[in-house]
Amino acid sequence: MAQKEPKRKTRVTCAPGLAPYLKQELEELGFEALSMDKTGVETEATKEDCMKLNLQLRTAFHVLQRFADINCRNSDELYSEAKRLPWDRVIDPAGFLSVTSNVRNETITNSMFPNMRLKDAICDKLIEVSGKRPDSGSSTDGMVVNMHWVDNKARIYLNMTGRKLSDRGYRKMPFMAPMRETIAAAVLMEMKYDGTKPLVVPMCGSGTIAIEAALIAKQRAPGLLRSNYACNHWLNADKDAWSGQRADAKKLMTKDDPAPIIASDIEPEAIEASKKNAVTAGVDHLIDFHVCDFAETPMPSEVGDVVLHGEYGVRLGEDDELIATYKRIGDYLKTDCAGWDGYVFTSGKPLIAAIRLKVAKRTPFINAEIDCRLLRYELYKGSRLT
């Protein structure tokens, strides 16, 4: 009888502020959240569990399985302690290795130096045991080791993901200032979107919100959009387990099409980018695209959710023009979206004030290091400006 694979402490990372949504995802997948901080959630998982998380999580960056904790005051001690670890049990000397780190230690003045010392320790150990060592470099498309070193303690992880999970692979044509895929997924989670009601996305940009909505509505695991994950490059990677997890993820997809998803933008280049991205994601048939001013976006007869991701005034546009645009957004929500749930994702009090509607809920987000808010408006018919 085969020995059951043990569960190990596993940290799942995310963008700042998304941890509550990641925790919700983990718990819905049957994992216990042992702890949570600003940029991640810790759980317990087997290697096969890590495959499942890579495929199905929408708001995560990396799945990191804890390998060892070591005490080290400086780089020499890091090297000697790391070299003692059983790297030959997990790393394929014929593979490709990348080492990344986050270090806060007073003896370290060059941020790349700890990566080099840890990589040297790993490779020297493998040479002693097997006479071979993996090629190495900055690419995260092979095996990846992560280190978190603070003061005299270093925690070492086996990165089971590689490139960030937010790199779904479908956004071949970003447009201007796009929203990251994981943030779009979290915004839709905050909206409690599930595909049963229409979704209208004026100002759609490169289409990320609409595409993520289509993936959610079809219950399609976002990780199916790419094939290369670090978990498949570790020594003795279980190809059968990986095939099984992909098959299980595909079984989750619903055959039913969602309620209408409508996306519009005044820029033809944005709609061109959105359509191509949607084709790459395999959801172009689920989204109705239009080139038009946001206020002219076709609205389904059945009410649902409308969400606008406007410019912030940080990188794009002029403030006076933006304030005028946000006044128009308020008018559009009031006159064209009565009875709908309205959402605006933006940054800056002057822009929010310009909408001139009562905010039912403000949810903080950080997008591209900018402090943002998802504003929810209950658009009752005949609602008054405030």
Summary of the structure (lengths in Angstrom):
residues: 386
radius of gyration: 23.3
end to end distance: 69.3
largest distance: 77.0
contacts: 1294
relative contact order: 0.11
helix: 35%
strand: 23%
